[in-house]
Amino acid sequence: MKIFCIEDFKIEFDKLKKNNSYSAVEIDIIEYFFNKGSQQLASGG
């Protein structure tokens, strides 16, 4: 499965990633999206 994001998401992601309080945001996003089916992602779970 390929996951795409809109430019606004990328801008906000980059801002958060630079902030020490959100240094793990990239790991959190990867863990949230990977190893889930499309139906599970669509339902928010």
PQR file with spaces between the fields and no chain letter, atoms N, CA, C, O and H, PARSE charges and radii, in Angstrom:
ATOM       1  N    MET     1       0.843   -1.172    0.000 -0.4000 1.5000
ATOM       2  CA   MET     1       0.000    0.000    0.000 -0.0000 2.0000
ATOM       3  C    MET     1       0.887    1.233    0.000  0.5500 1.7000
ATOM       4  O    MET     1       1.904    1.277    0.691 -0.5500 1.4000
ATOM       5  N    LYS     2       0.503    2.213   -0.762 -0.4000 1.5000
ATOM       6  CA   LYS     2       1.221    3.489   -0.777 -0.0000 2.0000
ATOM       7  C    LYS     2       0.387    4.509   -0.017  0.5500 1.7000
ATOM       8  O    LYS     2      -0.837    4.553   -0.141 -0.5500 1.4000
ATOM       9  H    LYS     2      -0.324    2.178   -1.324  0.4000 1.0000
ATOM      10  N    ILE     3       1.070    5.321    0.767 -0.4000 1.5000
ATOM      11  CA   ILE     3       0.401    6.371    1.529 -0.0000 2.0000
ATOM      12  C    ILE     3       0.949    7.706    1.051  0.5500 1.7000
ATOM      13  O    ILE     3       2.163    7.903    0.983 -0.5500 1.4000
ATOM      14  H    ILE     3       2.064    5.285    0.867  0.4000 1.0000
ATOM      15  N    PHE     4       0.053    8.613    0.723 -0.4000 1.5000
ATOM      16  CA   PHE     4       0.435    9.928    0.245 -0.0000 2.0000
ATOM      17  C    PHE     4      -0.087   10.973    1.222  0.5500 1.7000
ATOM      18  O    PHE     4      -1.068   10.740    1.928 -0.5500 1.4000
ATOM      19  H    PHE     4      -0.932    8.453    0.778  0.4000 1.0000
ATOM      20  N    CYS     5       0.564   12.105    1.256 -0.4000 1.5000
ATOM      21  CA   CYS     5       0.074   13.192    2.113 -0.0000 2.0000
ATOM      22  C    CYS     5      -0.008   14.472    1.296  0.5500 1.7000
ATOM      23  O    CYS     5       0.659   14.627    0.274 -0.5500 1.4000
ATOM      24  H    CYS     5       1.361   12.294    0.682  0.4000 1.0000
ATOM      25  N    ILE     6      -0.835   15.373    1.772 -0.4000 1.5000
ATOM      26  CA   ILE     6      -0.947   16.658    1.103 -0.0000 2.0000
ATOM      27  C    ILE     6       0.182   17.563    1.593  0.5500 1.7000
ATOM      28  O    ILE     6       0.769   17.327    2.649 -0.5500 1.4000
ATOM      29  H    ILE     6      -1.378   15.247    2.602  0.4000 1.0000
ATOM      30  N    GLU     7       0.469   18.583    0.824 -0.4000 1.5000
ATOM      31  CA   GLU     7       1.580   19.490    1.142 -0.0000 2.0000
ATOM      32  C    GLU     7       1.422   20.118    2.527  0.5500 1.7000
ATOM      33  O    GLU     7       2.411   20.298    3.238 -0.5500 1.4000
ATOM      34  H    GLU     7      -0.008   18.775   -0.034  0.4000 1.0000
ATOM      35  N    ASP     8       0.183   20.455    2.919 -0.4000 1.5000
ATOM      36  CA   ASP     8      -0.056   21.053    4.240 -0.0000 2.0000
ATOM      37  C    ASP     8       0.394   20.115    5.358  0.5500 1.7000
ATOM      38  O    ASP     8       0.969   20.555    6.354 -0.5500 1.4000
ATOM      39  H    ASP     8      -0.620   20.309    2.341  0.4000 1.0000
ATOM      40  N    PHE     9       0.128   18.829    5.185 -0.4000 1.5000
ATOM      41  CA   PHE     9       0.545   17.848    6.183 -0.0000 2.0000
ATOM      42  C    PHE     9       2.068   17.816    6.287  0.5500 1.7000
ATOM      43  O    PHE     9       2.620   17.805    7.388 -0.5500 1.4000
ATOM      44  H    PHE     9      -0.339   18.472    4.377  0.4000 1.0000
ATOM      45  N    LYS    10       2.743   17.799    5.138 -0.4000 1.5000
ATOM      46  CA   LYS    10       4.206   17.756    5.133 -0.0000 2.0000
ATOM      47  C    LYS    10       4.793   18.979    5.827  0.5500 1.7000
ATOM      48  O    LYS    10       5.751   18.854    6.590 -0.5500 1.4000
ATOM      49  H    LYS    10       2.295   17.808    4.244  0.4000 1.0000
ATOM      50  N    ILE    11       4.244   20.139    5.578 -0.4000 1.5000
ATOM      51  CA   ILE    11       4.738   21.373    6.216 -0.0000 2.0000
ATOM      52  C    ILE    11       4.584   21.285    7.727  0.5500 1.7000
ATOM      53  O    ILE    11       5.520   21.583    8.468 -0.5500 1.4000
ATOM      54  H    ILE    11       3.466   20.242    4.958  0.4000 1.0000
ATOM      55  N    GLU    12       3.406   20.879    8.185 -0.4000 1.5000
ATOM      56  CA   GLU    12       3.168   20.767    9.634 -0.0000 2.0000
ATOM      57  C    GLU    12       4.022   19.663   10.253  0.5500 1.7000
ATOM      58  O    GLU    12       4.524   19.816   11.367 -0.5500 1.4000
ATOM      59  H    GLU    12       2.645   20.637    7.583  0.4000 1.0000
ATOM      60  N    PHE    13       4.186   18.563    9.542 -0.4000 1.5000
ATOM      61  CA   PHE    13       5.024   17.466   10.013 -0.0000 2.0000
ATOM      62  C    PHE    13       6.464   17.941   10.205  0.5500 1.7000
ATOM      63  O    PHE    13       7.085   17.653   11.228 -0.5500 1.4000
ATOM      64  H    PHE    13       3.779   18.438    8.637  0.4000 1.0000
ATOM      65  N    ASP    14       6.988   18.663    9.227 -0.4000 1.5000
ATOM      66  CA   ASP    14       8.361   19.160    9.324 -0.0000 2.0000
ATOM      67  C    ASP    14       8.523   20.121   10.494  0.5500 1.7000
ATOM      68  O    ASP    14       9.557   20.112   11.161 -0.5500 1.4000
ATOM      69  H    ASP    14       6.484   18.898    8.396  0.4000 1.0000
ATOM      70  N    LYS    15       7.515   20.950   10.750 -0.4000 1.5000
ATOM      71  CA   LYS    15       7.565   21.867   11.900 -0.0000 2.0000
ATOM      72  C    LYS    15       7.611   21.082   13.210  0.5500 1.7000
ATOM      73  O    LYS    15       8.406   21.386   14.099 -0.5500 1.4000
ATOM      74  H    LYS    15       6.675   20.957   10.208  0.4000 1.0000
ATOM      75  N    LEU    16       6.755   20.076   13.319 -0.4000 1.5000
ATOM      76  CA   LEU    16       6.716   19.270   14.544 -0.0000 2.0000
ATOM      77  C    LEU    16       8.021   18.506   14.746  0.5500 1.7000
ATOM      78  O    LEU    16       8.521   18.398   15.866 -0.5500 1.4000
ATOM      79  H    LEU    16       6.108   19.829   12.597  0.4000 1.0000
ATOM      80  N    LYS    17       8.556   17.987   13.669 -0.4000 1.5000
ATOM      81  CA   LYS    17       9.772   17.185   13.746 -0.0000 2.0000
ATOM      82  C    LYS    17      10.956   17.998   14.273  0.5500 1.7000
ATOM      83  O    LYS    17      11.837   17.456   14.940 -0.5500 1.4000
ATOM      84  H    LYS    17       8.149   18.075   12.760  0.4000 1.0000
ATOM      85  N    LYS    18      10.973   19.288   13.975 -0.4000 1.5000
ATOM      86  CA   LYS    18      12.055   20.164   14.431 -0.0000 2.0000
ATOM      87  C    LYS    18      11.931   20.492   15.915  0.5500 1.7000
ATOM      88  O    LYS    18      12.920   20.839   16.561 -0.5500 1.4000
ATOM      89  H    LYS    18      10.257   19.729   13.433  0.4000 1.0000
ATOM      90  N    ASN    19      10.724   20.385   16.453 -0.4000 1.5000
ATOM      91  CA   ASN    19      10.470   20.710   17.853 -0.0000 2.0000
ATOM      92  C    ASN    19      10.856   19.509   18.723  0.5500 1.7000
ATOM      93  O    ASN    19      10.375   18.399   18.496 -0.5500 1.4000
ATOM      94  H    ASN    19       9.921   20.104   15.928  0.4000 1.0000
ATOM      95  N    ASN    20      11.709   19.727   19.703 -0.4000 1.5000
ATOM      96  CA   ASN    20      12.175   18.633   20.565 -0.0000 2.0000
ATOM      97  C    ASN    20      11.029   17.915   21.271  0.5500 1.7000
ATOM      98  O    ASN    20      11.139   16.720   21.548 -0.5500 1.4000
ATOM      99  H    ASN    20      12.100   20.629   19.888  0.4000 1.0000
ATOM     100  N    SER    21       9.947   18.602   21.566 -0.4000 1.5000
ATOM     101  CA   SER    21       8.813   17.978   22.241 -0.0000 2.0000
ATOM     102  C    SER    21       8.143   16.919   21.375  0.5500 1.7000
ATOM     103  O    SER    21       7.484   16.017   21.893 -0.5500 1.4000
ATOM     104  H    SER    21       9.858   19.572   21.341  0.4000 1.0000
ATOM     105  N    TYR    22       8.309   17.024   20.059 -0.4000 1.5000
ATOM     106  CA   TYR    22       7.685   16.094   19.129 -0.0000 2.0000
ATOM     107  C    TYR    22       8.726   15.315   18.334  0.5500 1.7000
ATOM     108  O    TYR    22       8.480   14.948   17.185 -0.5500 1.4000
ATOM     109  H    TYR    22       8.845   17.757   19.638  0.4000 1.0000
ATOM     110  N    SER    23       9.866   15.064   18.926 -0.4000 1.5000
ATOM     111  CA   SER    23      10.956   14.415   18.196 -0.0000 2.0000
ATOM     112  C    SER    23      10.593   13.002   17.729  0.5500 1.7000
ATOM     113  O    SER    23      11.192   12.502   16.777 -0.5500 1.4000
ATOM     114  H    SER    23      10.065   15.362   19.859  0.4000 1.0000
ATOM     115  N    ALA    24       9.631   12.357   18.376 -0.4000 1.5000
ATOM     116  CA   ALA    24       9.239   10.997   18.001 -0.0000 2.0000
ATOM     117  C    ALA    24       8.042   10.972   17.053  0.5500 1.7000
ATOM     118  O    ALA    24       7.477    9.906   16.811 -0.5500 1.4000
ATOM     119  H    ALA    24       9.144   12.764   19.149  0.4000 1.0000
ATOM     120  N    VAL    25       7.648   12.113   16.517 -0.4000 1.5000
ATOM     121  CA   VAL    25       6.449   12.172   15.683 -0.0000 2.0000
ATOM     122  C    VAL    25       6.577   11.276   14.445  0.5500 1.7000
ATOM     123  O    VAL    25       5.590   10.671   14.027 -0.5500 1.4000
ATOM     124  H    VAL    25       8.106   12.979   16.713  0.4000 1.0000
ATOM     125  N    GLU    26       7.753   11.180   13.861 -0.4000 1.5000
ATOM     126  CA   GLU    26       7.936   10.346   12.680 -0.0000 2.0000
ATOM     127  C    GLU    26       7.717    8.871   13.027  0.5500 1.7000
ATOM     128  O    GLU    26       7.058    8.153   12.276 -0.5500 1.4000
ATOM     129  H    GLU    26       8.554   11.672   14.201  0.4000 1.0000
ATOM     130  N    ILE    27       8.255    8.424   14.136 -0.4000 1.5000
ATOM     131  CA   ILE    27       8.075    7.042   14.586 -0.0000 2.0000
ATOM     132  C    ILE    27       6.603    6.776   14.891  0.5500 1.7000
ATOM     133  O    ILE    27       6.076    5.718   14.548 -0.5500 1.4000
ATOM     134  H    ILE    27       8.790    9.007   14.746  0.4000 1.0000
ATOM     135  N    ASP    28       5.945    7.732   15.533 -0.4000 1.5000
ATOM     136  CA   ASP    28       4.522    7.577   15.864 -0.0000 2.0000
ATOM     137  C    ASP    28       3.675    7.415   14.608  0.5500 1.7000
ATOM     138  O    ASP    28       2.777    6.574   14.563 -0.5500 1.4000
ATOM     139  H    ASP    28       6.373    8.592   15.812  0.4000 1.0000
ATOM     140  N    ILE    29       3.959    8.216   13.595 -0.4000 1.5000
ATOM     141  CA   ILE    29       3.190    8.146   12.347 -0.0000 2.0000
ATOM     142  C    ILE    29       3.440    6.820   11.640  0.5500 1.7000
ATOM     143  O    ILE    29       2.505    6.193   11.142 -0.5500 1.4000
ATOM     144  H    ILE    29       4.688    8.899   13.632  0.4000 1.0000
ATOM     145  N    ILE    30       4.693    6.393   11.594 -0.4000 1.5000
ATOM     146  CA   ILE    30       5.018    5.117   10.957 -0.0000 2.0000
ATOM     147  C    ILE    30       4.304    3.974   11.666  0.5500 1.7000
ATOM     148  O    ILE    30       3.720    3.108   11.013 -0.5500 1.4000
ATOM     149  H    ILE    30       5.452    6.903   11.998  0.4000 1.0000
ATOM     150  N    GLU    31       4.345    3.963   12.986 -0.4000 1.5000
ATOM     151  CA   GLU    31       3.690    2.896   13.743 -0.0000 2.0000
ATOM     152  C    GLU    31       2.180    2.912   13.553  0.5500 1.7000
ATOM     153  O    GLU    31       1.542    1.860   13.569 -0.5500 1.4000
ATOM     154  H    GLU    31       4.819    4.666   13.516  0.4000 1.0000
ATOM     155  N    TYR    32       1.602    4.103   13.371 -0.4000 1.5000
ATOM     156  CA   TYR    32       0.153    4.202   13.191 -0.0000 2.0000
ATOM     157  C    TYR    32      -0.288    3.645   11.836  0.5500 1.7000
ATOM     158  O    TYR    32      -1.294    2.940   11.757 -0.5500 1.4000
ATOM     159  H    TYR    32       2.121    4.958   13.358  0.4000 1.0000
ATOM     160  N    PHE    33       0.456    3.957   10.768 -0.4000 1.5000
ATOM     161  CA   PHE    33       0.020    3.603    9.425 -0.0000 2.0000
ATOM     162  C    PHE    33       0.464    2.229    8.947  0.5500 1.7000
ATOM     163  O    PHE    33      -0.247    1.602    8.162 -0.5500 1.4000
ATOM     164  H    PHE    33       1.273    4.530   10.832  0.4000 1.0000
ATOM     165  N    PHE    34       1.607    1.745    9.392 -0.4000 1.5000
ATOM     166  CA   PHE    34       2.107    0.478    8.871 -0.0000 2.0000
ATOM     167  C    PHE    34       1.448   -0.700    9.565  0.5500 1.7000
ATOM     168  O    PHE    34       1.026   -0.606   10.718 -0.5500 1.4000
ATOM     169  H    PHE    34       2.184    2.255   10.030  0.4000 1.0000
ATOM     170  N    ASN    35       1.368   -1.807    8.847 -0.4000 1.5000
ATOM     171  CA   ASN    35       0.783   -3.048    9.317 -0.0000 2.0000
ATOM     172  C    ASN    35      -0.705   -2.946    9.650  0.5500 1.7000
ATOM     173  O    ASN    35      -1.213   -3.658   10.517 -0.5500 1.4000
ATOM     174  H    ASN    35       1.712   -1.883    7.911  0.4000 1.0000
ATOM     175  N    LYS    36      -1.395   -2.043    8.944 -0.4000 1.5000
ATOM     176  CA   LYS    36      -2.848   -1.915    9.054 -0.0000 2.0000
ATOM     177  C    LYS    36      -3.420   -1.993    7.653  0.5500 1.7000
ATOM     178  O    LYS    36      -2.823   -1.500    6.696 -0.5500 1.4000
ATOM     179  H    LYS    36      -0.983   -1.465    8.241  0.4000 1.0000
ATOM     180  N    GLY    37      -4.565   -2.608    7.544 -0.4000 1.5000
ATOM     181  CA   GLY    37      -5.246   -2.669    6.261 -0.0000 2.0000
ATOM     182  C    GLY    37      -5.946   -1.363    5.957  0.5500 1.7000
ATOM     183  O    GLY    37      -6.138   -0.530    6.842 -0.5500 1.4000
ATOM     184  H    GLY    37      -5.050   -3.009    8.322  0.4000 1.0000
ATOM     185  N    SER    38      -6.325   -1.185    4.703 -0.4000 1.5000
ATOM     186  CA   SER    38      -6.989    0.062    4.304 -0.0000 2.0000
ATOM     187  C    SER    38      -8.318    0.242    5.023  0.5500 1.7000
ATOM     188  O    SER    38      -8.695    1.368    5.350 -0.5500 1.4000
ATOM     189  H    SER    38      -6.169   -1.862    3.984  0.4000 1.0000
ATOM     190  N    GLN    39      -9.029   -0.844    5.271 -0.4000 1.5000
ATOM     191  CA   GLN    39     -10.316   -0.736    5.975 -0.0000 2.0000
ATOM     192  C    GLN    39     -10.090   -0.282    7.419  0.5500 1.7000
ATOM     193  O    GLN    39     -10.852    0.530    7.942 -0.5500 1.4000
ATOM     194  H    GLN    39      -8.723   -1.758    5.005  0.4000 1.0000
ATOM     195  N    GLN    40      -9.059   -0.799    8.052 -0.4000 1.5000
ATOM     196  CA   GLN    40      -8.755   -0.424    9.426 -0.0000 2.0000
ATOM     197  C    GLN    40      -8.337    1.061    9.487  0.5500 1.7000
ATOM     198  O    GLN    40      -8.713    1.765   10.423 -0.5500 1.4000
ATOM     199  H    GLN    40      -8.439   -1.459    7.628  0.4000 1.0000
ATOM     200  N    LEU    41      -7.576    1.530    8.514 -0.4000 1.5000
ATOM     201  CA   LEU    41      -7.182    2.928    8.484 -0.0000 2.0000
ATOM     202  C    LEU    41      -8.373    3.837    8.237  0.5500 1.7000
ATOM     203  O    LEU    41      -8.474    4.910    8.832 -0.5500 1.4000
ATOM     204  H    LEU    41      -7.270    0.958    7.753  0.4000 1.0000
ATOM     205  N    ALA    42      -9.278    3.412    7.358 -0.4000 1.5000
ATOM     206  CA   ALA    42     -10.446    4.224    7.035 -0.0000 2.0000
ATOM     207  C    ALA    42     -11.379    4.360    8.230  0.5500 1.7000
ATOM     208  O    ALA    42     -12.083    5.361    8.363 -0.5500 1.4000
ATOM     209  H    ALA    42      -9.196    2.540    6.874  0.4000 1.0000
ATOM     210  N    SER    43     -11.383    3.348    9.104 -0.4000 1.5000
ATOM     211  CA   SER    43     -12.265    3.420   10.265 -0.0000 2.0000
ATOM     212  C    SER    43     -11.619    4.160   11.435  0.5500 1.7000
ATOM     213  O    SER    43     -12.251    4.361   12.472 -0.5500 1.4000
ATOM     214  H    SER    43     -10.811    2.535    8.996  0.4000 1.0000
ATOM     215  N    GLY    44     -10.339    4.569   11.264 -0.4000 1.5000
ATOM     216  CA   GLY    44      -9.671    5.303   12.316 -0.0000 2.0000
ATOM     217  C    GLY    44      -9.024    4.418   13.361  0.5500 1.7000
ATOM     218  O    GLY    44      -8.556    4.923   14.381 -0.5500 1.4000
ATOM     219  H    GLY    44      -9.825    4.405   10.422  0.4000 1.0000
ATOM     220  N    GLY    45      -8.985    3.132   13.146 -0.4000 1.5000
ATOM     221  CA   GLY    45      -8.454    2.224   14.141 -0.0000 2.0000
ATOM     222  C    GLY    45      -7.167    1.684   13.761  0.5500 1.7000
ATOM     223  O    GLY    45      -6.584    0.895   14.505 -0.5500 1.4000
ATOM     224  H    GLY    45      -9.365    2.721   12.317  0.4000 1.0000
